[in-house]
């Protein structure tokens, strides 16, 4: 099978395998994870918006009615935290919560964050320059989005070091077939993160501030039908989802540029290309490779009936390399325009924080290109073992 998400060589470069999958057909059964793989852009795009599929089935069926075994009781803290977040809800709950949270991500509010983002980027690049280099991921890519989301939520600066480890442990459960050790780490992180957020919510209820947690608490208290658990889960999701795209696009993107010096040179010559280059880098080496959905009503793809109770794995990375949409898709081209990449998803679960991620990415790529013109790679990086959320362990550079 050309799809092997647990193989280090496949994780390092899944795109030849994706090309074979696309050539072999529109849908493929993958027994190791019990999922149907969907590799073509048109099908992935359509299924992201198809209401016959859902991120959950519990709004319509019990586990037993859907033919699924309930998760172990010991994993309940993770599922309570995860399943009450926007990413794993369907209408009407998704609609109700998204309407409230969207107010924090309007173009106006995101634009107002630009000075904060620019200040943080400047400080991080200053640190990299002062050291003469370092790990671009640990020193720049990771701290930026965590600090921005923490600033939006109102997490005190002294506590922000807690957030990334909790998030990393929880996100381990999004990989295919996570083992029990991964589950236990996620459960423990869910317990600790939830307790921390409940304390913060109690503080904001007593002493409101100009931050998103205060706004959500106010909505909860003013009868907007938002429970405290939904506030906790929403805040956790904003942190978990709010930094992965930025971290991995920064790391994967710079690794791609180092391997394509002509494209790096083009960006250095013309910084105005940065916004479209960000889109191309997200397409070229997609940070979120796979998005799962449950089949709520029978669907048919190219003569194959996928029955209710099945799960589909929408291969975003494959869709982003589909030659039916992207001419010469294996070529990195920072001047490519009109990108229809699916890195932020589509449909009702389209990434709420996409405008903020774009702002952060443009700022960090722009600052490094302009202020560190001699940035160069020290050693070839290694990939983390995860495939669904795909990124580098580190990216060692010199200034």
C-alpha positions in Angstrom: 0.0 0.0 0.0 1.5 3.4 -1.0 -0.2 5.1 2.0 1.8 4.3 5.2 1.4 7.1 7.8 3.5 5.3 10.4 6.6 5.1 8.1 9.2 7.7 8.7 10.1 7.8 4.9 6.4 8.3 4.0 6.0 11.1 6.6 9.2 12.7 5.2 7.7 12.8 1.7 4.1 11.6 1.3 3.6 13.3 -2.1 4.7 10.5 -4.4 2.4 8.1 -2.6 -0.4 10.5 -2.9 0.1 10.7 -6.7 -0.1 6.9 -6.8 -3.3 7.0 -4.8 -4.9 9.6 -7.1 -3.9 7.6 -10.2 -5.4 4.4 -8.7 -8.9 5.9 -8.1 -11.1 8.3 -6.2 -11.6 6.3 -3.0 -9.6 3.5 -1.2 -10.2 1.3 1.8 -7.4 1.5 4.4 -7.8 -1.4 6.8 -5.1 -0.4 9.3 -7.2 2.6 10.4 -10.6 1.4 9.2 -11.1 4.4 7.0 -11.9 5.3 3.4 -9.1 7.5 1.9 -10.1 10.3 -0.4 -7.2 11.8 -2.4 -8.7 14.0 -5.1 -9.2 17.8 -4.7 -12.7 17.8 -6.1 -13.9 15.0 -3.8 -12.1 16.4 -0.7 -13.6 19.9 -1.3 -17.1 18.5 -1.8 -17.0 16.2 1.2 -15.8 19.0 3.5 -19.1 20.7 2.9 -21.4 17.7 2.5 -23.9 17.6 5.3 -24.3 13.8 4.9 -20.9 13.7 6.8 -20.0 15.1 10.1 -17.2 15.6 12.6 -19.4 13.8 15.1 -22.4 11.5 14.9 -23.7 12.0 18.5 -26.1 14.8 17.5 -28.0 12.1 15.6 -27.1 8.7 16.9 -25.9 6.9 20.0 -22.6 5.0 19.7 -24.6 1.8 19.6 -27.0 3.0 16.9 -24.0 4.1 14.8 -22.3 0.7 15.2 -19.4 2.2 17.2 -17.8 1.3 20.5 -17.9 4.1 23.1 -14.4 5.4 24.0 -12.9 4.0 27.2 -14.2 5.6 30.4 -10.6 6.4 31.4 -10.3 8.7 28.3 -13.4 10.7 29.3 -11.5 13.9 30.3 -10.0 14.2 26.8 -13.3 13.6 25.1 -15.2 16.0 27.3 -12.7 18.7 26.4 -12.4 17.8 22.8 -16.0 17.0 21.9 -17.4 20.3 23.2 -15.1 22.3 20.9 -16.0 23.9 17.6 -14.0 21.5 15.5 -15.9 18.4 16.7 -19.4 19.9 16.9 -22.2 20.0 14.3 -25.2 22.3 14.0 -27.0 23.6 15.9 -24.3 23.7 18.7 -21.5 24.5 16.2 -23.6 27.4 14.8 -24.4 28.9 18.2 -20.8 28.8 19.5 -19.1 29.8 16.2 -21.4 32.9 16.0 -20.0 34.1 19.4 -16.4 33.3 18.8 -16.4 34.7 15.2 -16.6 38.2 16.7 -13.0 37.8 17.9 -11.8 37.0 14.4 -13.4 39.6 12.2 -11.1 41.4 9.7 -11.2 44.5 11.9 -10.2 42.7 15.1 -7.4 40.7 13.4 -6.1 43.9 11.8 -6.0 45.5 15.2 -3.7 42.7 16.3 -1.1 43.5 13.7 1.0 45.8 16.0 1.1 43.0 18.7 2.2 40.4 16.1 4.8 42.7 14.6 6.2 43.5 18.1 6.4 39.8 19.0 8.0 38.9 15.7 10.6 41.7 16.2 11.5 40.5 19.6 11.8 36.8 18.5 14.0 37.7 15.5 16.1 40.0 17.7 16.8 37.0 19.9 17.7 34.8 17.0 20.1 37.5 15.7 21.7 38.0 19.1 22.5 34.3 19.3 23.7 34.1 15.8 21.1 31.5 15.0 19.4 28.6 16.7 16.3 26.4 16.2 13.9 28.4 14.0 11.0 26.3 15.3 11.6 26.5 19.0 13.0 30.0 19.0 10.6 31.7 16.6 7.8 29.5 15.1 6.4 28.1 18.3 6.5 31.1 20.6 4.8 33.5 18.2 1.3 32.0 17.8 1.1 30.7 21.4 1.8 34.3 22.6 -0.7 35.8 20.2 -3.5 33.4 21.2 -2.6 33.7 24.9 -2.8 37.5 24.5 -6.3 37.2 22.8 -7.6 34.9 25.5 -6.1 36.8 28.4 -3.7 34.1 29.7 -1.1 35.8 32.0 2.4 35.9 30.6 3.8 34.0 33.5 1.5 31.0 32.7 2.2 30.8 29.0 4.9 28.2 29.3 2.3 25.7 30.4 0.3 26.0 27.2 2.5 24.4 24.5 3.1 21.1 26.5 -0.6 20.7 27.2 -1.4 21.3 23.6 1.2 18.9 22.2 -0.1 16.1 24.5 -3.7 16.7 23.5 -2.9 16.9 19.8 -1.3 13.5 20.0 -4.8 12.0 20.0 -5.5 13.4 16.5 -3.0 11.0 15.0 -4.2 7.7 13.4 -4.6 4.9 16.0 -3.0 6.6 19.0 -1.6 4.2 21.5 -2.6 4.0 25.2 0.5 6.0 26.3 -0.5 8.8 24.0 -4.1 8.7 25.3 -2.9 8.9 28.9 -0.8 11.9 28.2 -3.7 13.5 26.5 -6.0 12.7 29.4 -3.6 14.2 31.9 -3.1 17.3 29.9 -6.9 17.7 29.4 -7.5 17.4 33.2 -4.8 20.0 33.9 -5.7 22.4 31.1 -9.4 22.3 32.0 -8.7 23.0 35.6 -6.4 25.9 34.7 -9.0 27.4 32.3 -11.8 27.0 34.9 -9.7 29.0 37.4 -9.1 31.7 34.8 -12.8 31.8 33.9 -13.7 32.3 37.6 -11.1 35.1 37.8 -12.6 36.8 34.7 -16.1 36.4 36.1 -15.0 38.3 39.2 -12.7 40.7 37.4 -13.6 41.1 33.7 -10.8 42.3 31.3 -10.6 43.2 27.7 -9.9 39.7 26.4 -11.8 36.8 24.8 -12.3 34.7 27.9 -14.1 37.7 29.5 -16.2 38.1 26.4 -17.2 34.4 26.4 -17.9 34.5 30.2 -20.1 37.5 29.6 -22.0 35.7 26.8 -22.4 32.7 29.1 -23.8 34.9 31.9 -26.1 36.9 29.7 -28.1 33.9 28.6 -26.4 33.2 25.3 -26.7 29.4 26.0 -23.0 28.9 26.3 -22.0 26.5 29.0 -18.8 26.8 31.1 -17.6 23.5 29.5 -18.1 25.0 26.1 -16.1 28.1 27.1 -13.3 25.8 28.4 -13.3 23.6 25.2 -13.4 26.7 23.0 -10.4 28.2 24.7 -8.5 24.9 24.5 -9.3 24.5 20.8 -8.2 28.1 20.0 -4.8 27.4 21.5 -4.4 23.9 19.9 -5.6 24.8 16.4 -4.4 28.4 16.6 -0.8 27.6 16.6 -0.3 24.3 14.6 -0.8 25.9 11.2 1.6 28.7 11.9 4.3 26.6 13.6 4.3 23.9 10.9 4.0 26.3 7.9 6.9 28.3 9.2 9.1 25.2 9.7 8.0 23.3 6.6 8.0 26.4 4.6 11.6 27.5 5.4 12.8 23.9 4.8 11.1 24.0 1.4 12.7 27.4 0.6 16.2 26.2 1.7 15.7 23.3 -0.8 14.6 25.7 -3.5 17.2 28.5 -3.4 15.8 30.1 -6.6 12.5 30.6 -4.8 14.1 31.9 -1.7 16.1 34.4 -3.8 13.0 35.5 -5.6 11.4 36.3 -2.2 14.4 38.2 -1.0 14.4 40.3 -4.2 10.7 41.1 -3.9 9.2 41.0 -0.4 5.8 42.0 -1.8 5.5 38.3 -2.9 5.3 37.2 0.8 1.5 36.9 1.1 1.1 34.7 -2.0 4.3 32.8 -1.1 2.6 31.9 2.3 -0.3 30.4 0.4 2.0 28.5 -1.9 4.0 27.2 1.1 0.9 26.0 2.8 -0.1 24.2 -0.4 3.3 22.8 -1.1 3.9 21.2 2.2 0.5 21.1 4.0 0.6 21.4 7.8 -2.6 19.4 8.4 -2.5 16.4 6.1 -5.7 14.6 6.9 -9.2 15.5 8.1 -11.6 12.9 9.4 -15.4 12.9 9.0 -18.1 10.3 9.8 -20.6 9.2 7.2 -24.1 10.0 8.6 -26.0 8.9 5.6 -24.9 6.6 2.8 -22.8 8.3 0.1 -21.4 7.1 -3.3 -18.1 7.9 -4.8 -17.3 6.7 -8.3 -19.5 3.7 -7.9 -18.4 2.8 -4.4 -21.1 3.1 -1.8 -19.8 4.2 1.6 -22.3 3.2 4.2 -23.5 5.1 7.3 -21.2 4.4 10.2 -18.1 4.6 8.1 -15.3 7.1 8.5 -13.5 8.9 5.7 -10.0 10.4 5.7 -9.9 13.4 3.5 -6.3 13.7 2.4 -5.7 17.5 2.3 -2.0 17.2 1.3 -3.0 15.0 -1.6 -5.7 17.4 -2.7 -3.2 20.3 -2.6 -1.0 18.4 -5.1 -3.8 17.5 -7.5 -2.7 18.4 -11.0 -6.4 18.8 -12.0 -6.3 22.0 -9.9 -2.6 23.0 -9.6 -0.5 23.0 -12.8 2.8 21.3 -12.1 1.9 20.7 -8.5 5.3 19.3 -7.4 7.0 22.6 -8.3 7.3 25.2 -5.6 6.4 28.5 -7.1 6.2 31.6 -4.8 4.6 33.6 -7.7 1.7 31.1 -8.0 -1.6 32.9 -7.8 -5.3 32.0 -7.4 -4.4 29.2 -4.9 -7.4 26.9 -4.1 -5.5 25.0 -1.4 -7.5 23.3 1.3 -5.0 23.7 4.1 -7.6 25.7 6.2 -10.4 23.2 5.3 -13.8 24.2 3.9 -17.4 24.2 4.9 -18.6 25.0 8.4 -15.4 23.8 9.9 -13.2 26.1 7.8 -10.5 27.4 10.1 -11.8 30.3 12.1 -8.3 31.6 12.7 -7.2 31.6 9.1 -7.0 35.4 8.9 -4.8 35.5 12.0 -2.6 32.7 10.8 -2.0 34.5 7.6 -1.2 37.7 9.5 1.3 35.8 11.7 2.9 34.0 8.8 3.3 37.1 6.6 4.9 38.9 9.6 7.4 36.1 10.4 8.4 35.3 6.9 8.7 39.0 6.0 10.8 39.8 9.1 13.2 36.9 8.5 13.6 37.7 4.8 14.3 41.4 5.5 16.3 41.3 8.7 18.2 38.1 8.3 19.2 38.1 4.6 21.9 35.5 5.2 19.7 33.0 7.1 21.1 29.6 6.2 20.5 25.9 7.1 22.9 24.2 9.5 21.7 20.6 9.2 19.0 18.6 7.4 16.1 18.4 9.8 14.2 15.3 11.0 10.4 15.0 10.9 8.3 14.4 14.0 6.6 10.9 13.9 3.1 12.3 13.5 1.5 12.3 10.0 -1.9 14.0 10.5 -0.3 17.1 12.1 3.0 17.0 10.1 6.0 19.1 11.1 9.8 19.1 11.8 11.4 18.4 15.2 13.7 21.4 14.7 15.2 23.6 12.0 18.7 24.6 12.9 19.9 27.8 11.2 22.6 30.4 11.3 22.2 34.1 10.7 
